[in-house]
Amino acid sequence: MTTTRRRFIALALAVPAAAALSGCTALYRNHGYVPPDDELAQVVVGQTTQGDLEGLIGRPSSQGLLTGSAWYYVGSRWRTYGAFEPQEINREVVAISFDPNGTVSNVERFGLERGRVVTLSSRVTDTGVTTVSLAGQLLGNLGNFDAGSIISDE
């Protein structure tokens, strides 16, 4: 076999191998926005207002069900590897709650660890009032109904 032919065969094998290996490189994508710690340090619980917050760290990607009740900043990092389905490898959520006057009452940072949501940091003003979720309110009222008040004899 001539050296030219050997080189051609080596090149013919090397090009597809290099193309196959380059397809196995992990690609990373970032979605959303989470303010960094130095910007969050400027938010003072009990003093910073909603208007101040917009100037400090910007508007959030989503808000609470009640207008102005809370702002949520959500960021995630995804890894795509070859032909496999993309995987979320990191997620952070910063939740900033407001009191009825529009002042920051709570700043919390949540992360994703082994598929479970974990509180990474929390700054809360204690109001003495506990908040109950919608599901908790619904489940708490299960035994409080009287069949006589629902069914009428008319």
Buried (B, 14 or more C-beta within 10 A) or exposed (E): EEEEEEEEEEEEEEEEEEEEEEEEEEEEEEEBBBBEEEEBEEBEBEEBEBEBBEEEBEEBBEEBEEEEEBBBBBBBBBBBBEEEEEEEEBBBBBBBBBEEEBBBBBBBBBBBEEEEEEEBEEBEEEEEEEEEEEEEEEEEEEEEEEEEEEEEEE
